[in-house]
Amino acid sequence: MAGTSLTVGVVGVTAVLAVGLLAVGGAAVQAQRVAGVADAAALAAADAASGALTGAPCDRAGQLAATIGAELSRCELDGLIATVTVEGRFAGLGVSASARAGPPP
């Protein structure tokens, strides 16, 4: 009987750890996804600021972020350099990332 209780306890702890690791892994994947969206949005804004794309730079960044499933929360231009912050969601929690793009110095 004691062996059965111990086995059930070990299986339960293993299951809890597995679920926790899956949650952490999913959060890491979503964080990288949002970082990629921020990079792409910053590049789109910088391209629009330089004239390579038509439209307003921050509008372009917002459109791109929305297309990929995130939301543009901040967009700033300093000449041709664009700095953006993008937000996404994972399990009801906010995940954000910032990126900067522009011509080389």
C-alpha positions as CSV (number, residue, x, y, z in Angstrom):
1,M,0.0,0.0,0.0
2,A,2.9,2.4,0.8
3,G,4.4,1.8,-2.6
4,T,1.2,2.7,-4.3
5,S,0.9,6.0,-2.5
6,L,4.5,6.8,-3.3
7,T,4.0,6.0,-7.0
8,V,0.9,8.2,-7.2
9,G,2.8,11.0,-5.5
10,V,5.7,10.7,-7.9
11,V,3.4,10.6,-10.9
12,G,1.5,13.7,-9.6
13,V,4.7,15.7,-9.0
14,T,6.0,14.7,-12.5
15,A,2.7,15.8,-14.1
16,V,2.8,19.2,-12.3
17,L,6.4,19.7,-13.3
18,A,5.6,18.8,-16.9
19,V,2.7,21.2,-17.1
20,G,4.9,24.0,-15.6
21,L,7.7,23.4,-18.1
22,L,5.2,23.4,-21.0
23,A,3.8,26.8,-19.7
24,V,7.3,28.3,-19.4
25,G,8.2,26.9,-22.9
26,G,5.1,28.4,-24.4
27,A,5.8,31.8,-22.8
28,A,9.3,31.7,-24.2
29,V,8.0,30.9,-27.7
30,Q,5.5,33.8,-27.5
31,A,8.1,36.2,-26.3
32,Q,10.3,35.4,-29.2
33,R,7.3,35.7,-31.6
34,V,6.5,39.2,-30.2
35,A,10.2,40.2,-30.5
36,G,10.1,39.2,-34.2
37,V,7.0,41.2,-34.7
38,A,8.6,44.2,-33.1
39,D,11.7,43.8,-35.4
40,A,9.5,43.6,-38.5
41,A,7.3,46.6,-37.4
42,A,10.4,48.7,-36.7
43,L,11.8,47.9,-40.1
44,A,8.5,48.7,-41.8
45,A,8.4,52.1,-40.0
46,A,12.0,52.9,-40.9
47,D,11.3,51.9,-44.5
48,A,8.3,54.2,-44.6
49,A,10.3,57.0,-43.0
50,S,13.0,56.7,-45.7
51,G,10.5,56.6,-48.5
52,A,11.1,53.0,-49.5
53,L,7.4,52.3,-48.6
54,T,4.4,54.6,-49.0
55,G,2.3,55.7,-46.0
56,A,2.9,57.0,-42.6
57,P,5.7,55.1,-40.7
58,C,3.7,54.4,-37.5
59,D,0.6,53.4,-39.5
60,R,2.8,50.9,-41.5
61,A,4.2,49.5,-38.2
62,G,0.7,49.2,-36.7
63,Q,-0.7,47.4,-39.8
64,L,2.2,44.9,-39.9
65,A,1.8,44.2,-36.1
66,A,-1.9,43.7,-36.5
67,T,-1.4,41.4,-39.5
68,I,0.9,39.1,-37.4
69,G,-1.5,39.2,-34.4
70,A,0.0,41.8,-32.1
71,E,-0.7,45.4,-31.2
72,L,1.5,48.4,-31.6
73,S,1.7,50.2,-28.3
74,R,4.4,52.8,-29.0
75,C,6.0,54.2,-32.1
76,E,8.6,57.0,-32.2
77,L,10.6,58.5,-35.0
78,D,13.9,60.3,-34.7
79,G,14.7,61.3,-38.3
80,L,14.9,57.9,-40.1
81,I,15.3,55.9,-37.0
82,A,12.1,54.1,-35.8
83,T,11.6,52.7,-32.3
84,V,8.5,50.6,-31.7
85,T,7.0,48.6,-28.9
86,V,4.6,45.7,-29.6
87,E,2.4,43.8,-27.3
88,G,1.0,40.3,-27.5
89,R,-0.8,37.9,-25.2
90,F,0.0,34.6,-23.7
91,A,-2.4,32.8,-21.4
92,G,-4.1,36.1,-20.6
93,L,-0.8,37.9,-19.7
94,G,0.8,40.7,-21.7
95,V,4.0,40.1,-23.5
96,S,5.9,43.1,-24.9
97,A,9.0,43.7,-27.0
98,S,10.7,46.8,-28.3
99,A,12.9,47.2,-31.4
100,R,14.7,49.9,-33.2
101,A,15.6,50.2,-36.9
102,G,17.1,52.7,-39.2
103,P,20.0,53.4,-41.5
104,P,23.5,52.6,-40.2
105,P,25.4,55.4,-38.5
